[in-house]
Amino acid sequence: MKIGLPKEIKPNEHRVGLTVESVRELRRHGHDVCVESGAGQGIGALDEDYKLAGAAIAPNASDVFEAANLIIKVKEPQPGETAMLNEKHVLFTYLHLAADPEQASALQASGCTAIAYETVTDNDGGLPLLTPMSEVAGRLSIQAAASCLEKQHMGRGLLMGGVPGVAPARVVIIGGGVVGLNAARMAVGIGAEVSILDRSLPRLRALDAIFQGRARLLYALNETVEREIRGADVVIGAVLIPGASAPQLVERRNLRDMKTGAVLVDIAIDQGGCFATSVPTTHDEPTFVVDEIVHYCVANMPGAVPRTSSYALNNATLPKVLSLASGGLQALRDGHLRAGLNVHRGKVTNEAVATSLGAEFTDAHAVGIAA
């Protein structure tokens, strides 16, 4: 298989879809890899490093797309990249199509096969290719919130962990999945007062066993959510419905009841956000203020730590890349990998994505990809 690695071009995105070590592993399995010059610069991987691993270096993205059948990225293709896709291409990356109808339409028009990291499943019902970035984003959310609480960032002027004689910040985490767990671990670790809200009793029990009283575990009734955010200094939005738009859990009217200078961190912003007032921001301008509440809604949070993120991502994605490189579309006979299939030759093939977009859903079997 001919595999292409273009440089990420989304603003402030420094991750890379394949590390040097991953390229070396693909070459060991007999696959050709074409890397755009500078693709690994954000993690300190030079073109020469990729050459030594056996990759060919292309001067620009168009050469990569022309040479390769399997395109590996991190973030969704930007318009110029989508224009280079065609029926010969299998695109494997994060897509988050539920909140991006323009991208979905462009991918359909391209005729490519687009497989989304975030909807690939595993035997435990988890999302193994989303998990590493959820871990990073959850942990980063507390670092970001701690900074946003500082007065120069329009926050309440609080030290999240407090000091002896002064109470710590109150952190409310909505969603007890991978993101919420990792956010809670960081917040508890620096001494914040932490509450986690979720609507799964088994998950709340599991979190109780993990935190052993160091975090409050609450069932997320609407009334409970509203009560908790009124007293919060920080609210972390960590709710995910695989493939679908995030549910909006905090309405604008709720902001008026919150403390002046409180912070909202919306980790679900890639899926449309779970706060009604959320709009995507960048690492250059990460925050904005609505009704005296600071909003942090960076759409690619793990891009702030690209080396950690790229290696964590590759640990999870490389086995799937190898399957696709070796088997082509036949690899999609694996039901878990097939769950990642979002678009195939003009059809939307993920039901949750189709529902969120208001598009027609086409089962993978109907487009010739059978179990």
N, C-alpha and C positions, 0 to 999 in steps of 0.2 A: 504494500500500500504506500502511496505517496502522501505524506502528511505535511501540512503547512502550518507554520507558526508566525502569524503577523504580529507586529508591535501593537500594543493597545493604544488607541488614540482618544478614548474618552477623557475629558479633562481630569487631571490629577489621578489618573489610573496608572500605577507603576508596577502592578503585578504582571506576571507572565504565565501563559498557559502551560508551558513545558519548561521545567528547569533543565540545566545541562545534564543532570543525572538521569532525568526521564528520557531525554534524547538518546543518551548512551544506551539505555535499556531498550528503547525502540529499535535502535540500530542492531543490537544483539539479536533481536528477533527478525532481522532481515528487512526492516522497513526503511524507506528513504524519508528523510526529514529536510524540509526547506525552511530556513529561518530568516525572517526579515532582519536586516541590519539594525542593530540597536534594540531588538526586542527584549533582551534581558538586562538592559542598562539599569532599570529601576531597582533590580535586586543585586547589582554588582556583577552580573554575568556578561562577559565581553563576547564579541563575535568570535574571537580567537578561541575562547572556551568552547563554544558550540562547534567550531570547526574541529577541534581536537576530539570532541565527542562523536564526530562523524557526520555532522550536518553540513548541507550546502547553505551558503549565505546569499540571500537575494537583496538587491539594492532597495527594493520598494515592495509595497504590499501587492501591487498588481501582478508582479512576477510570482509571488507566493501563491496567490489564488489561481493563477494560470497553471502552475506546476503541480498543484496538490488536488487530491480528491477529498481528503479528510482535513478539515480546518479546525484547529484547536485554539480557543480563545479563553478569556476570563469573563469579560463583560459582553453585553449584547452588541451585535454589529451596529456600527454607526451608518448613516445613510450611504456614505461613499463606499463602505465595505459591502453593504447589502447589494449595491449595484454591481459588484464583482461576482456575486454568487449565481450559480445556475444549476441545472439539473444534475450535473456530475458531482456536485458537492454534498458532503455530509458535514454539517456544522455542529460542533459540540462545545457548548459554552453555557453560561448563565443567560437566560432570555427574559424572564419575568414579563411574559406577554400579556398577562391579565390586565396590567395597568398601561399597556402600550399598544393601542390598536394600530397606530401608524407603522410600527415595526412589524406587527403581525401581518398586515396587508402587504408590506414590502417583501417579507419572506415568502408569503404565498405567491406573489407575482414572480419571484425569482425561480421558482420550481425546485428549490433545494430541499434537502431533508434536514430539519433542524431539531436537534436533541438538546433538551434543557437539563443542565446539572440539577436544578432545584426540584425536578419532579421524578428523578430516578429513585426507585424504592429499594428496600432490602427485605430480608425474611422476617424482620421484627416490626415491619410497618414503618420504619424510619426513613429518613431522607439522607443517605450516607454521603452524597456529594454536596449537600447544603450544610451538613453538620459542622465541618471544619470552619467555614466562614461564619456560621452562627456562633460558634465558640469564640472566635476572634471578635465579632461584632458585640456579643454580650459583654465581654471583658472591656472592650474599648468604650462601651456606652457609659461605664462608670467613670473612666478617665475623662471622657468628654463632659459628663455631667458635673464632675468636681470642678473642672475649669469654668464651666458656664455659671456655676454658683458664685464665682468671684465677682466682686463689685464692678471691676472694669469691663466685665462682659455682661453687665446689666442684671446680674444675679443678686441673690439675697445677701451676699457677703458672708457666706457660711463656709467653714471648713467641714468637709463631709464627715470626717471621723470625730469632730469635736476635740476638746482637750479636757483634762480633769477639771471639773467644776462647771463645764459648759456642755450642754447637750449636743449630740451629733445631729446630722441631718436625717430627716425621715425620707426614706426611699421606698416608693411603691412600684412594684414590678407587675405589670399586667401580662400574664402568660407565663406558665411554668415549664415550658419546653426547654430545648437546648439553649436558646438565647437567654431566657429568663433565669435558668439555673446558673449560667456562667456570669450573668450580671450580678446575681445574688451572691455568688461566691466572692466576687471582687468587693461588693459593697459591705458584706459582713466582715471580710478580711480587714478592711480599713476602719471598721468600728461604727458604721452607719446603723441606724435603726431600720430594719428591712421588713417589708411585708410583700408576700407573693400572692397574687390572685389568679385562680384558674378554675375552670368549670369541670375538671376531671377529678373525681374523688380518688381514684387510684394514683393519679399523678401527685395529688396533694399528700397522700400517704407516703409515696416514695420520697418526696421532698422533705417530709417530716423526718424520715429516717436519715436523710443526708445531713440536715441542719441541726437536728436534735435540740430544738428550742431556741436556736440562735436567729431564727427568722419566724415571723408570724405567717401562718398559712391560712388563707381565707377563700371561701367559695365565692366566685365572681358573679354574684347577683348584681343587677344594675344599680340597685340602691347601695350595695356595699362598695362598688367601684366609685360612685359619686361621693360617698362619705370619706373614703380613703384619700381620694385626690384633693379633697378640701384641706386636709391636714398635711399634705405632702410638701416637701421641699423639692423633691425630684420624682418624676413619673417616667418610667421606662415602658414604652409600648413594644411588646415582644410577642405579639399574637400572629400566628401563621395558619392559613388554610392552604394546603399544598395546591399550587397552580392557580388559585383563585385570588380575587382582590381581597385585601385585608379588611376585616370588619371595622367600622368606625366606632370606637368605644368612648371617646371623649368629644362632646359637642362644644360648640363655641360658648354656649351659655354657661357651661361648667367652668370656663376659665375665669368668669367674674367672681366665682366663689373661692378661687385659689389664692394662695399667698402671693403678694406682689414680689416679683423676682424669682418665683419658682421656675423650675426647668422641666420641659418636656423633651424627651429623646425618643424619636420615632424610628425604631429599627425596622419597622415594616414598610418603610417608605418606598422600597423597590416594588412592593405589591400594591402601591397606592396610598399607603399610610393608614394608621389606625386612630389618628386624631383628625377631627374635621378641619382643623386649621393648618394642617401640615401641607407643605409644598417642598419638593426636592431642593436641597442646597448642595454646595460643593465644599471641599476642604479649604478652598480660598476664602469663601464666605459661608461658613457653616451654620450661622444662626440668624434668626430674625425674631422680632418681638411682636406679639399680638396681645392686646389687652394686658400689657405689663407682664406677660408670661414669656420666658425665653424658650424658643423652639430650636432644637438641633435636629436636622432632618437630612443629613448627608447620605446620599444614595449609594455610595460605595465606601462605607466606613472601613472595611478591611484594607482598602487601598492605602491607608495611612501607614500601615506596617507591611509593606509589600514583600519583604523577604520572609517574614514569618508566615504571611498569608499564602504566598506562592508555594512554599514547601508543604504547608498543611494541606492545601488544595491538591497538589500533585500526589501526595500520599493516598488520597482518596480516589482521584480520577484516573491515575495511570492504569490500573487493572482494566477499567472500562475502555480506555483508549486502546489498549492492547487488543481487547476483544473486537472492537470495531475495525482496527487496522488489519486483524487477521481474518475476520469473518465478513466484513462489509455489512450490508443490511441484514445478512443472515444472523448476525449477532443479536438482532432485535427479536429473535425467537425467545431470548431470555426475557421473561415477563417483566422483570425489574428494570432492565435497561429499556424495554419497550415503553414502560411508563414515562420515560423521559421524552418520548417522541411527541413533539408539539405540532410540527408542521411537516407534511410530506407531499411534495409535488402539488402544491396549491390547496391542500386540504388541512384543516385544523383537526388534529388527531388526539387531542387531550380534552376530555369532557369538561373539566373544571375551567380550563382556559377558554374553551368555546362558550361556556355559559357566561363567564365574566365579560367576554367580548361581544356577546349577543350574536355570535357567528354559528354557522352550521357545524355540527360535530360529525366527523367521519371516523368510524372505528378503524383501527390499524388493519384489521383483517380485510376490510373492504378495499384497502389500497394495496393488497397483496403481501402484507407482512403478517404471516400466520404464526400461531404458537407452535 
